[in-house]
Structures are given as C-alpha cells and as structure tokens.
Amino acid sequence: MSRAVHRKSDPLNVNFEKSHRFVVNDRGVYYKVRGGRLNGPFESEKEAQDDLDVFKQVILIEEELDTENIRIFS
C-alpha cells in the first residue's frame, strides 16, 4: 500500500509516493533514506527500525535547530 506524502520543503500540489523503506539481502537488513542511500546492514528488521527511528529523531532536531537562526555568544 502506498500513499501520498508531503515534506515541508516540497513544492505545493506535488505528490510523492511512499516507497518500501527496508531492503533485505544476504548481508542483512538495510533501510533507505532520501536520495536512495542505504543504511546498514543490521541483523534484523527490528534493529534496522530502531536505528531508523533514531535517524528520524536526529533529522527533526537538526530541522528545529536551523543553524541559520542560531546566535553563538563567546
């Protein structure tokens, strides 16, 4: 089942299809990120999912920080 998804950075009125994120081969389990890059290998899909959850949290934190708006005082 695929469904349309949108990102904040996407142009308006453009639909993207959600793709399968996990890939399994003889080396292990991988997950896909934007740009088609694979992260892994992991020994199980659960291990890959846990790492993906952390990866997504880091991306959200980076977006919230938005380094252009950070003022550094020394």
PDB file as gemmi writes it, atoms N, CA and C in Angstrom:
CRYST1    1.000    1.000    1.000  90.00  90.00  90.00 P 1                      
ATOM      1  N   MET A   1       0.846  -1.178   0.000  1.00  0.00           N  
ATOM      2  CA  MET A   1       0.000   0.000   0.000  1.00  0.00           C  
ATOM      3  C   MET A   1       0.887   1.237   0.000  1.00  0.00           C  
ATOM      4  N   SER A   2       0.683   2.110  -0.958  1.00  0.00           N  
ATOM      5  CA  SER A   2       1.433   3.352  -0.960  1.00  0.00           C  
ATOM      6  C   SER A   2       0.457   4.505  -0.788  1.00  0.00           C  
ATOM      7  N   ARG A   3       0.969   5.595  -0.253  1.00  0.00           N  
ATOM      8  CA  ARG A   3       0.113   6.758  -0.062  1.00  0.00           C  
ATOM      9  C   ARG A   3       0.933   8.009  -0.321  1.00  0.00           C  
ATOM     10  N   ALA A   4       0.265   9.054  -0.685  1.00  0.00           N  
ATOM     11  CA  ALA A   4       0.951  10.305  -0.977  1.00  0.00           C  
ATOM     12  C   ALA A   4       1.507  10.890   0.310  1.00  0.00           C  
ATOM     13  N   VAL A   5       2.688  11.456   0.225  1.00  0.00           N  
ATOM     14  CA  VAL A   5       3.308  12.104   1.379  1.00  0.00           C  
ATOM     15  C   VAL A   5       3.829  13.468   0.948  1.00  0.00           C  
ATOM     16  N   HIS A   6       3.965  14.366   1.903  1.00  0.00           N  
ATOM     17  CA  HIS A   6       4.479  15.704   1.632  1.00  0.00           C  
ATOM     18  C   HIS A   6       5.529  16.049   2.674  1.00  0.00           C  
ATOM     19  N   ARG A   7       6.517  16.794   2.245  1.00  0.00           N  
ATOM     20  CA  ARG A   7       7.534  17.313   3.143  1.00  0.00           C  
ATOM     21  C   ARG A   7       7.427  18.832   3.157  1.00  0.00           C  
ATOM     22  N   LYS A   8       7.921  19.458   4.212  1.00  0.00           N  
ATOM     23  CA  LYS A   8       7.869  20.919   4.287  1.00  0.00           C  
ATOM     24  C   LYS A   8       8.573  21.564   3.099  1.00  0.00           C  
ATOM     25  N   SER A   9       9.629  20.939   2.615  1.00  0.00           N  
ATOM     26  CA  SER A   9      10.423  21.528   1.548  1.00  0.00           C  
ATOM     27  C   SER A   9       9.868  21.247   0.153  1.00  0.00           C  
ATOM     28  N   ASP A  10       8.805  20.434   0.038  1.00  0.00           N  
ATOM     29  CA  ASP A  10       8.238  20.088  -1.267  1.00  0.00           C  
ATOM     30  C   ASP A  10       7.428  21.248  -1.840  1.00  0.00           C  
ATOM     31  N   PRO A  11       7.454  21.405  -3.173  1.00  0.00           N  
ATOM     32  CA  PRO A  11       6.582  22.409  -3.790  1.00  0.00           C  
ATOM     33  C   PRO A  11       5.123  22.044  -3.551  1.00  0.00           C  
ATOM     34  N   LEU A  12       4.256  23.040  -3.576  1.00  0.00           N  
ATOM     35  CA  LEU A  12       2.830  22.786  -3.387  1.00  0.00           C  
ATOM     36  C   LEU A  12       2.277  21.997  -4.572  1.00  0.00           C  
ATOM     37  N   ASN A  13       1.205  21.249  -4.314  1.00  0.00           N  
ATOM     38  CA  ASN A  13       0.494  20.488  -5.341  1.00  0.00           C  
ATOM     39  C   ASN A  13       1.341  19.429  -6.031  1.00  0.00           C  
ATOM     40  N   VAL A  14       2.337  18.892  -5.341  1.00  0.00           N  
ATOM     41  CA  VAL A  14       3.146  17.809  -5.885  1.00  0.00           C  
ATOM     42  C   VAL A  14       2.990  16.610  -4.962  1.00  0.00           C  
ATOM     43  N   ASN A  15       2.660  15.457  -5.535  1.00  0.00           N  
ATOM     44  CA  ASN A  15       2.514  14.238  -4.743  1.00  0.00           C  
ATOM     45  C   ASN A  15       3.695  13.309  -4.974  1.00  0.00           C  
ATOM     46  N   PHE A  16       4.181  12.710  -3.929  1.00  0.00           N  
ATOM     47  CA  PHE A  16       5.226  11.713  -3.998  1.00  0.00           C  
ATOM     48  C   PHE A  16       4.660  10.423  -3.424  1.00  0.00           C  
ATOM     49  N   GLU A  17       5.059   9.310  -3.962  1.00  0.00           N  
ATOM     50  CA  GLU A  17       4.622   8.027  -3.444  1.00  0.00           C  
ATOM     51  C   GLU A  17       5.622   7.529  -2.413  1.00  0.00           C  
ATOM     52  N   LYS A  18       5.110   6.988  -1.339  1.00  0.00           N  
ATOM     53  CA  LYS A  18       5.949   6.419  -0.300  1.00  0.00           C  
ATOM     54  C   LYS A  18       6.457   5.066  -0.792  1.00  0.00           C  
ATOM     55  N   SER A  19       7.763   4.854  -0.705  1.00  0.00           N  
ATOM     56  CA  SER A  19       8.334   3.596  -1.188  1.00  0.00           C  
ATOM     57  C   SER A  19       8.637   2.666  -0.018  1.00  0.00           C  
ATOM     58  N   HIS A  20       8.903   1.416  -0.343  1.00  0.00           N  
ATOM     59  CA  HIS A  20       9.295   0.470   0.692  1.00  0.00           C  
ATOM     60  C   HIS A  20      10.653   0.889   1.227  1.00  0.00           C  
ATOM     61  N   ARG A  21      10.772   0.969   2.532  1.00  0.00           N  
ATOM     62  CA  ARG A  21      11.992   1.508   3.115  1.00  0.00           C  
ATOM     63  C   ARG A  21      13.012   0.425   3.454  1.00  0.00           C  
ATOM     64  N   PHE A  22      12.588  -0.804   3.676  1.00  0.00           N  
ATOM     65  CA  PHE A  22      13.517  -1.847   4.090  1.00  0.00           C  
ATOM     66  C   PHE A  22      13.921  -2.732   2.925  1.00  0.00           C  
ATOM     67  N   VAL A  23      15.196  -3.093   2.910  1.00  0.00           N  
ATOM     68  CA  VAL A  23      15.763  -3.979   1.896  1.00  0.00           C  
ATOM     69  C   VAL A  23      16.469  -5.106   2.638  1.00  0.00           C  
ATOM     70  N   VAL A  24      16.211  -6.329   2.217  1.00  0.00           N  
ATOM     71  CA  VAL A  24      16.844  -7.486   2.850  1.00  0.00           C  
ATOM     72  C   VAL A  24      17.619  -8.239   1.775  1.00  0.00           C  
ATOM     73  N   ASN A  25      18.893  -8.543   2.078  1.00  0.00           N  
ATOM     74  CA  ASN A  25      19.677  -9.388   1.190  1.00  0.00           C  
ATOM     75  C   ASN A  25      20.541 -10.320   2.030  1.00  0.00           C  
ATOM     76  N   ASP A  26      21.476 -11.019   1.391  1.00  0.00           N  
ATOM     77  CA  ASP A  26      22.279 -11.999   2.121  1.00  0.00           C  
ATOM     78  C   ASP A  26      23.234 -11.368   3.127  1.00  0.00           C  
ATOM     79  N   ARG A  27      23.429 -10.066   3.066  1.00  0.00           N  
ATOM     80  CA  ARG A  27      24.304  -9.376   4.032  1.00  0.00           C  
ATOM     81  C   ARG A  27      23.558  -8.862   5.254  1.00  0.00           C  
ATOM     82  N   GLY A  28      22.227  -8.731   5.152  1.00  0.00           N  
ATOM     83  CA  GLY A  28      21.446  -8.249   6.281  1.00  0.00           C  
ATOM     84  C   GLY A  28      20.284  -7.380   5.852  1.00  0.00           C  
ATOM     85  N   VAL A  29      19.808  -6.572   6.805  1.00  0.00           N  
ATOM     86  CA  VAL A  29      18.662  -5.684   6.580  1.00  0.00           C  
ATOM     87  C   VAL A  29      19.178  -4.249   6.504  1.00  0.00           C  
ATOM     88  N   TYR A  30      18.679  -3.516   5.529  1.00  0.00           N  
ATOM     89  CA  TYR A  30      19.039  -2.112   5.329  1.00  0.00           C  
ATOM     90  C   TYR A  30      17.756  -1.294   5.306  1.00  0.00           C  
ATOM     91  N   TYR A  31      17.890   0.022   5.546  1.00  0.00           N  
ATOM     92  CA  TYR A  31      16.756   0.907   5.316  1.00  0.00           C  
ATOM     93  C   TYR A  31      17.203   2.042   4.407  1.00  0.00           C  
ATOM     94  N   LYS A  32      16.267   2.504   3.575  1.00  0.00           N  
ATOM     95  CA  LYS A  32      16.546   3.575   2.627  1.00  0.00           C  
ATOM     96  C   LYS A  32      16.250   4.923   3.264  1.00  0.00           C  
ATOM     97  N   VAL A  33      17.083   5.901   2.904  1.00  0.00           N  
ATOM     98  CA  VAL A  33      16.840   7.283   3.298  1.00  0.00           C  
ATOM     99  C   VAL A  33      16.757   8.113   2.023  1.00  0.00           C  
ATOM    100  N   ARG A  34      16.421   9.388   2.155  1.00  0.00           N  
ATOM    101  CA  ARG A  34      16.315  10.258   0.986  1.00  0.00           C  
ATOM    102  C   ARG A  34      17.564  10.159   0.130  1.00  0.00           C  
ATOM    103  N   GLY A  35      17.367  10.245  -1.154  1.00  0.00           N  
ATOM    104  CA  GLY A  35      18.486  10.142  -2.075  1.00  0.00           C  
ATOM    105  C   GLY A  35      18.817   8.703  -2.429  1.00  0.00           C  
ATOM    106  N   GLY A  36      18.085   7.750  -1.860  1.00  0.00           N  
ATOM    107  CA  GLY A  36      18.296   6.346  -2.184  1.00  0.00           C  
ATOM    108  C   GLY A  36      19.422   5.677  -1.425  1.00  0.00           C  
ATOM    109  N   ARG A  37      20.062   6.398  -0.498  1.00  0.00           N  
ATOM    110  CA  ARG A  37      21.160   5.807   0.276  1.00  0.00           C  
ATOM    111  C   ARG A  37      20.634   4.722   1.197  1.00  0.00           C  
ATOM    112  N   LEU A  38      21.403   3.656   1.359  1.00  0.00           N  
ATOM    113  CA  LEU A  38      21.038   2.567   2.267  1.00  0.00           C  
ATOM    114  C   LEU A  38      21.868   2.651   3.536  1.00  0.00           C  
ATOM    115  N   ASN A  39      21.240   2.499   4.674  1.00  0.00           N  
ATOM    116  CA  ASN A  39      21.940   2.412   5.957  1.00  0.00           C  
ATOM    117  C   ASN A  39      21.857   0.972   6.436  1.00  0.00           C  
ATOM    118  N   GLY A  40      22.969   0.420   6.874  1.00  0.00           N  
ATOM    119  CA  GLY A  40      23.004  -0.959   7.345  1.00  0.00           C  
ATOM    120  C   GLY A  40      24.351  -1.557   7.041  1.00  0.00           C  
ATOM    121  N   PRO A  41      24.498  -2.817   7.170  1.00  0.00           N  
ATOM    122  CA  PRO A  41      23.464  -3.820   7.427  1.00  0.00           C  
ATOM    123  C   PRO A  41      23.162  -3.998   8.913  1.00  0.00           C  
ATOM    124  N   PHE A  42      21.956  -4.460   9.182  1.00  0.00           N  
ATOM    125  CA  PHE A  42      21.506  -4.801  10.523  1.00  0.00           C  
ATOM    126  C   PHE A  42      21.137  -6.271  10.531  1.00  0.00           C  
ATOM    127  N   GLU A  43      21.176  -6.873  11.707  1.00  0.00           N  
ATOM    128  CA  GLU A  43      20.890  -8.304  11.816  1.00  0.00           C  
ATOM    129  C   GLU A  43      19.405  -8.627  11.716  1.00  0.00           C  
ATOM    130  N   SER A  44      18.542  -7.652  12.021  1.00  0.00           N  
ATOM    131  CA  SER A  44      17.099  -7.908  11.976  1.00  0.00           C  
ATOM    132  C   SER A  44      16.370  -6.642  11.537  1.00  0.00           C  
ATOM    133  N   GLU A  45      15.118  -6.811  11.120  1.00  0.00           N  
ATOM    134  CA  GLU A  45      14.314  -5.657  10.749  1.00  0.00           C  
ATOM    135  C   GLU A  45      14.044  -4.778  11.969  1.00  0.00           C  
ATOM    136  N   LYS A  46      13.897  -5.376  13.148  1.00  0.00           N  
ATOM    137  CA  LYS A  46      13.687  -4.589  14.372  1.00  0.00           C  
ATOM    138  C   LYS A  46      14.883  -3.695  14.647  1.00  0.00           C  
ATOM    139  N   GLU A  47      16.090  -4.254  14.492  1.00  0.00           N  
ATOM    140  CA  GLU A  47      17.298  -3.465  14.711  1.00  0.00           C  
ATOM    141  C   GLU A  47      17.374  -2.309  13.704  1.00  0.00           C  
ATOM    142  N   ALA A  48      17.023  -2.592  12.460  1.00  0.00           N  
ATOM    143  CA  ALA A  48      17.015  -1.548  11.431  1.00  0.00           C  
ATOM    144  C   ALA A  48      15.958  -0.492  11.756  1.00  0.00           C  
ATOM    145  N   GLN A  49      14.772  -0.923  12.208  1.00  0.00           N  
ATOM    146  CA  GLN A  49      13.696   0.014  12.548  1.00  0.00           C  
ATOM    147  C   GLN A  49      14.111   0.900  13.718  1.00  0.00           C  
ATOM    148  N   ASP A  50      14.766   0.324  14.730  1.00  0.00           N  
ATOM    149  CA  ASP A  50      15.232   1.116  15.875  1.00  0.00           C  
ATOM    150  C   ASP A  50      16.224   2.186  15.424  1.00  0.00           C  
ATOM    151  N   ASP A  51      17.156   1.804  14.545  1.00  0.00           N  
ATOM    152  CA  ASP A  51      18.131   2.764  14.051  1.00  0.00           C  
ATOM    153  C   ASP A  51      17.454   3.835  13.201  1.00  0.00           C  
ATOM    154  N   LEU A  52      16.473   3.439  12.394  1.00  0.00           N  
ATOM    155  CA  LEU A  52      15.720   4.392  11.587  1.00  0.00           C  
ATOM    156  C   LEU A  52      14.983   5.388  12.467  1.00  0.00           C  
ATOM    157  N   ASP A  53      14.407   4.930  13.570  1.00  0.00           N  
ATOM    158  CA  ASP A  53      13.706   5.826  14.494  1.00  0.00           C  
ATOM    159  C   ASP A  53      14.657   6.888  15.043  1.00  0.00           C  
ATOM    160  N   VAL A  54      15.866   6.479  15.410  1.00  0.00           N  
ATOM    161  CA  VAL A  54      16.868   7.433  15.912  1.00  0.00           C  
ATOM    162  C   VAL A  54      17.260   8.395  14.792  1.00  0.00           C  
ATOM    163  N   PHE A  55      17.468   7.855  13.598  1.00  0.00           N  
ATOM    164  CA  PHE A  55      17.822   8.687  12.445  1.00  0.00           C  
ATOM    165  C   PHE A  55      16.780   9.775  12.223  1.00  0.00           C  
ATOM    166  N   LYS A  56      15.496   9.416  12.267  1.00  0.00           N  
ATOM    167  CA  LYS A  56      14.422  10.393  12.060  1.00  0.00           C  
ATOM    168  C   LYS A  56      14.397  11.429  13.178  1.00  0.00           C  
ATOM    169  N   GLN A  57      14.668  11.025  14.412  1.00  0.00           N  
ATOM    170  CA  GLN A  57      14.700  11.981  15.525  1.00  0.00           C  
ATOM    171  C   GLN A  57      15.832  12.987  15.330  1.00  0.00           C  
ATOM    172  N   VAL A  58      16.981  12.524  14.870  1.00  0.00           N  
ATOM    173  CA  VAL A  58      18.118  13.417  14.621  1.00  0.00           C  
ATOM    174  C   VAL A  58      17.770  14.424  13.531  1.00  0.00           C  
ATOM    175  N   ILE A  59      17.117  13.968  12.467  1.00  0.00           N  
ATOM    176  CA  ILE A  59      16.710  14.871  11.388  1.00  0.00           C  
ATOM    177  C   ILE A  59      15.764  15.949  11.925  1.00  0.00           C  
ATOM    178  N   LEU A  60      14.805  15.558  12.759  1.00  0.00           N  
ATOM    179  CA  LEU A  60      13.877  16.543  13.337  1.00  0.00           C  
ATOM    180  C   LEU A  60      14.605  17.562  14.201  1.00  0.00           C  
ATOM    181  N   ILE A  61      15.545  17.093  15.003  1.00  0.00           N  
ATOM    182  CA  ILE A  61      16.321  18.003  15.857  1.00  0.00           C  
ATOM    183  C   ILE A  61      17.118  18.975  14.995  1.00  0.00           C  
ATOM    184  N   GLU A  62      17.750  18.465  13.941  1.00  0.00           N  
ATOM    185  CA  GLU A  62      18.514  19.338  13.051  1.00  0.00           C  
ATOM    186  C   GLU A  62      17.618  20.388  12.399  1.00  0.00           C  
ATOM    187  N   GLU A  63      16.412  19.998  11.994  1.00  0.00           N  
ATOM    188  CA  GLU A  63      15.482  20.960  11.401  1.00  0.00           C  
ATOM    189  C   GLU A  63      15.057  22.013  12.416  1.00  0.00           C  
ATOM    190  N   GLU A  64      14.847  21.602  13.670  1.00  0.00           N  
ATOM    191  CA  GLU A  64      14.447  22.554  14.712  1.00  0.00           C  
ATOM    192  C   GLU A  64      15.571  23.535  15.017  1.00  0.00           C  
ATOM    193  N   LEU A  65      16.811  23.052  14.974  1.00  0.00           N  
ATOM    194  CA  LEU A  65      17.944  23.926  15.278  1.00  0.00           C  
ATOM    195  C   LEU A  65      18.131  24.982  14.194  1.00  0.00           C  
ATOM    196  N   ASP A  66      17.924  24.615  12.950  1.00  0.00           N  
ATOM    197  CA  ASP A  66      18.058  25.537  11.823  1.00  0.00           C  
ATOM    198  C   ASP A  66      19.219  26.493  12.043  1.00  0.00           C  
ATOM    199  N   THR A  67      20.410  26.033  11.782  1.00  0.00           N  
ATOM    200  CA  THR A  67      21.643  26.756  12.125  1.00  0.00           C  
ATOM    201  C   THR A  67      21.709  28.186  11.614  1.00  0.00           C  
ATOM    202  N   GLU A  68      20.919  28.556  10.630  1.00  0.00           N  
ATOM    203  CA  GLU A  68      20.934  29.941  10.154  1.00  0.00           C  
ATOM    204  C   GLU A  68      20.399  30.896  11.208  1.00  0.00           C  
ATOM    205  N   ASN A  69      19.572  30.402  12.130  1.00  0.00           N  
ATOM    206  CA  ASN A  69      18.973  31.271  13.138  1.00  0.00           C  
ATOM    207  C   ASN A  69      19.634  31.153  14.500  1.00  0.00           C  
ATOM    208  N   ILE A  70      20.742  30.438  14.588  1.00  0.00           N  
ATOM    209  CA  ILE A  70      21.430  30.276  15.879  1.00  0.00           C  
ATOM    210  C   ILE A  70      22.458  31.401  16.039  1.00  0.00           C  
ATOM    211  N   ARG A  71      22.434  32.039  17.197  1.00  0.00           N  
ATOM    212  CA  ARG A  71      23.421  33.052  17.525  1.00  0.00           C  
ATOM    213  C   ARG A  71      24.373  32.467  18.546  1.00  0.00           C  
ATOM    214  N   ILE A  72      25.643  32.498  18.239  1.00  0.00           N  
ATOM    215  CA  ILE A  72      26.655  31.949  19.145  1.00  0.00           C  
ATOM    216  C   ILE A  72      27.335  33.108  19.861  1.00  0.00           C  
ATOM    217  N   PHE A  73      27.351  33.014  21.197  1.00  0.00           N  
ATOM    218  CA  PHE A  73      27.991  34.041  22.013  1.00  0.00           C  
ATOM    219  C   PHE A  73      29.278  33.461  22.574  1.00  0.00           C  
ATOM    220  N   SER A  74      30.355  34.222  22.487  1.00  0.00           N  
ATOM    221  CA  SER A  74      31.618  33.746  23.047  1.00  0.00           C  
ATOM    222  C   SER A  74      32.190  34.727  24.022  1.00  0.00           C  
TER     223      SER A  74                                                      
END                                                                             
